[in-house]
Amino acid sequence: MDLSFKNMSALVLVASLVSACGDSKNAAVPPHKPIVVTVATTSEQQVSDVLELDGVVAPSATVNLVARVAGYLQGASFKDGDQVRKGQVLFQIEPEPYREQVRLNEARLDQTRAEAGRQESLLRDKATSQSSVENARSQMKQAEVNLRLAQINLDYSQVRASFDGVVGRRLVDVGNYVGATPGGTVLGTIQQVSPAYVGFAISERDLIRLRARLPPGSHPGKSLAGRLKVQAALQGEAKPSATGVLDFIDNSLGSGTGTMQLRARFPNTDLHLIPGMYARISIEAGAPRIALLLPNAVMQSDQQGSYIYVVDGESKARRRNIKLGQHFGKQSEVVEGLKPGEKVVIDGVGNVAEGQLVQVRAGADRARS
């Protein structure tokens, strides 16, 4: 009996301890509070379908400045990186030897002209033969050609800009002997950057989107080039900073990449676009239309796809799976899963879950781009 009483007392003590622990745990649980969030009431906006593509700025023309005659480089009348005008003298090769060649050939031409005239006079007097006259005329024509060649070489002693553009750094310093190698010596380069080109590639799917704007049977290369507006934004620019026109569409898709090469032409009068720069190209692919947009920052994704949270009539967060369409900068079009007028959680998204009670921050129902 004593043993049984002791066992029962121990059981009562254990039960009391367990009950006390349970009461202590329940007392530590705070009452359930709603999560404070900010919402935006969705609405439709007018948008235009835009293709966004990666491109690279390129000059519209690039020319090597070559020494086409041999001699010592006497001068370079520009600073590296200068803007230059068409016909401007950039390099001067010693002209004296070529100037003397011009004078020598001028003298020879005068001599052959005089001899040709004398032979023709003698022929009229029947004092010479027809062959002598023809030989004199031939000598005169050869002298004329030699004079022209000498004048060309003299002109080549001045290396001029082929067009308005920007010249690069000098590749040869003044005082060096140039032009002795076959093909001449490259002294520098000049690029025409006004206008400038931006080259980019387009996928087959996006090409089909562009073709949808054309009459049936039209080839995009003939129908779009020269009239389709193109905009470009450089790195760090939130909005396009240059507007041009589609200039070239290739005639086939690359078999390895499945893309087609395109090129846009920009006036670039302010030299804003520099060759080699990355550019984000935007092309309107359709007429303006109405779309439901949401900020990209509020969208989440998992194995089921993209989703958001909306606040229902009971102030609870509800997961909503959505399907996205066209992207517009920091916003994306929602084509399925959402209707205008619904309240979407835009701040506090990371703290909510399905069925979570939420409290909308007072006066914070807003849209965000």
Buried (B, 14 or more C-beta within 10 A) or exposed (E): EEEEEEEEEEEEEEEEEEEEEEEEEEEEEEEEEBBBBBBBEBEEEEBBBBBBBEBBBBBBBBBBBBBBBBBEBBBBEBEEEBBBEEEBBBBBBBBEBBBEBBEEBBEBBEEBBEBBEBBBEBBEEEEBEEEBBEBBBEBBEEBBEBBEEBBEBBBBBBBBBBBBBBBBEBEBEEEEBBBEEEEBBBBBBBBBBBBBBBBBBBBEEBBEBBBEBEEEEEEBBEBBBEEBEBBBBBEEEEEBBBEBBBBBBBEEBEEEEEBBBBBBBBBBEEEBBBBEBEBBBBBBBBEEEEBBBBBBEBBEEEEEEBBBBBBEEEBBBBBBEBEBBBEBBEBBBBEEBBEEEBBBBBBBBEEBEEEBEBEBBEEEBEBBE
